[in-house]
Amino acid sequence: MGDVRESPALRTMLLLYRRGVDVRYHDFYVDQVSLNGSTAHSVEDLDEEVSEADIVLLLTPHRAYDLDAIAQKARVVFDTRSAYGTDRRPNVIPL
């Protein structure tokens, strides 16, 4: 299980959750997190969730993720970690 202490991703998720956003996440190393007293579980089907999401926030770009596949399936990707580098795509917004 991953260590989420002081995680910027967790803080971002919590801020969105408190604003009423339907927050879902996927992480190969963190099965569940606590959000405002509730427990959120990592989604099982990443492809389906990415395809259905209004926006995908890339907060922790583990090397195990296929960034090309995520960009192809997502409506919009907000890349907070410059994971796509100079590979500019119309639906990827770099921070």
N, C-alpha and C positions, 0 to 999 in steps of 0.2 A: 504494500500500500504506500502511495506517495505521501509526502509531507506537504500539507497545504498551509502551514503556519506562515503568516505574512505574505500570502499569495495575492498578487495583484489581480489574478483571474478571479479568485474567490470574492474579493472586494467588489469587483465589477459586477459579478453575478448577483451579489447581495443588493447593490444599488438598483439594478434593473428589477429584481424581484420585488423590492419595496415599492417600486413605481408601478407595479401591476403587470409587468412583462412576464409572459409564459417562458420562463428560463428552462432550457434543457442543455445538457452538456454531454460531451464524450471525452473520456480520458482513459488511456490504456493502463494507467497506474493508480488512479483514484476511483474507487468503486462508488463512493458516496460522500456527500458533503452536507453540512448543516447550513441551512439558509433561514435565518430568522426563526429558529426553533423547529423548522421542518427539515426533513431529510430528503435530499435530492439524490437520485441514483443516476449513474452514467447510463446513457441510452445504449441499447444493444445494437440496433441497426443504424450505423452511422450514415450509410448511403441514403436510406429512407428519410432520416431526420434532416440531412443537408438538403435534399430535394424539396422537402415540405416547408422548410424554414423561410421566414420573410427575410432574415439576414443571418449570416453566419459570422460570428466574431472569432477570429483566430487570436487566442490569448496566450496559448502555450504550444508552439509548433514542434511537437515531438517528431523526431526523424521517422517514426513509424507511419506517419500520415502521408498519404498520396495527395500532395497539394494540387497536382494537375487534375485529379479526379474530383476533388472538392470544388475547384473553380469551375469545372465543367457542369457539375450538378447544381451548384448554388445559384440563387438569383443574384445575391450580393454577398461578397466576402469583405469584411472589414479587417484588414491585416494590421494588427497592432504591433507585430514583431518584425516587420519587413521580411517575412519568410519568402515572399515571392521575388524579392530583390528587384532587379531591373526588368523582370518578366511582366510587362504591363498587359493587363487584360481589361476589357471594358467593364466587367462586373466586379473587379477587385479594387478596393479603395485602400490605399496605403495610409498609414498614420503619419 
